[in-house]
């Protein structure tokens, strides 16, 4: 079953360094040019400035409060043309007030409304990292489309999503926001999420402009520490961190957001080689580049700008089109232009992009597009979006261990003890960036179980511990509950506030109080099923690592309880696979399955061989590497067919027989990894190059045909260009934990 055409298209676009979009700049419309001709410098600076929405605040606070002014003062600034975009407001009524203020301005330029909607607006979906575990671009596109309908109905036009930062250091809290450590999965889901958010026509009332962020390399912060400096080779940038942006831009993304971080000594907000030469010149991106929050002013703290005016100058000249929250453009651009320190052409180019964005969204023709109270009532919390949220949640769950087929549980006849701080808890379902979500709407694990059990009276619930602190008497009560039960479900892991921006952790472990609870549960001798809650891969140990059954359940959002119950009782088979590797210890970070070879790789059967690549206290391996996961049945592979020789530039056809050798129907992910044996640069020890989901009835066998796109064999050579080098490739076909076949071919 060949990969979808989209996937191949996305891959093909990556092959060359040809620009993704027409080389010529989008000629702006006459309306935009006429507006620019009439605008004062102050009005131009206003259009290039965006602020946290104080007219209709969403309630949650996502950023440090900077220069608050209050709703009425904000409306006055809008009327005066000092604001071009508001972000993180919500609700149709407030949007109308703000838009009416904009239309009362001299030039009647409409506002555009944006928000950080990464995984749901009012109905919260699993975090993007969880959704990535479904390995399903079509599902991600449909989920984004459903989210866009609810979001746009809340009076919004633009989302600061998808986050497309490849992340290989699980200490970094923002791993939660993306698609994990693998380049291909990030690329495919970046494009899918852009298509889903934006839909078929940006002028539609349910279209949401997408913003692949944070351009570029944020996931490689030093030590996994939030906001830290980033340094990488040009080849690493082009092979690992840039590709998801290219696929997102090729999918039509209308904006991007510059990263906070220092990149090679120059913060991205002031980095013209990145924001102009690469983003505009080489990639041909024509959309708007918005700064991150107060990031232009942060150039002073970086030690790059002497003062605010200098920071504004550096940012606009580097290629920042919109300044977020600092107000530096409003306060300093007019004087910078008048003094000749910034050419007016640089300002006009940014204004051209912002006004064109508003035009593409149809806001000049209909400033009240997406400001419709009926649509808001119809789309918010609809049955359809809740159903989609539950589907994504169920597909996100990864079964990592199931000794003795302990799972699925019968719906009747078993006494169940649900133990842990996340058993009957609604406060930690959603994870970071849960925009307008309300925790009270969430369905916790206990409620989900009761909704499926034949006799809910057989369920006992004990927290046993707090999230980070022991619970007085909690362990004793939990032990008593466990001893009276037939099976223990242990709902433990990270609290929602331990994940996301500003939440890098040096030790990516289950908090000690919960680990102690897990040890106490193991000591009862009862079978324990760990329901892990997390926004990143964790380094598991002791009774958590050794439990007979382990489900990775991430932050699943509103439908947590029903989804966990669906899987536990076998109403739905677990089909998720890990998008990030679970290490043996935190000290191995950063780590990824596709790390490059070293000159001293240990023998496969001696991972700790003296003098070879490993730590003194750990091998160069993961507990559960990328792609790990199983279902309730088993699969076998046979009859692998790969051509011995492949012409340079040709796709590689791969064919294999897959058999369901279990007693129930099931789905597995058939994945192909490659290793380029000899090349002009060291290559990943293995890296995913194609995958497809396969569903088979019990006992069914099917031949599966995949194609590895030619560009997947390419590397960035020392001259910075992508090319396929002749030579031998190792190939693995994987259909589940321990289910793989190896082959090889030669490119000539
Ligand atoms: C934050 C994040 C960015 C977000 C922006 C606006 O600091 O880095 O992802 O879109 O500010 O909330």
Boltz pocket constraint, residues with backbone or C-beta under 6 A from the ligand:
constraints:
  - pocket:
      binder: B
      contacts: [[A, 62], [A, 63], [A, 88], [A, 116], [A, 160], [A, 213], [A, 292], [A, 293], [A, 501]]
      max_distance: 6.0
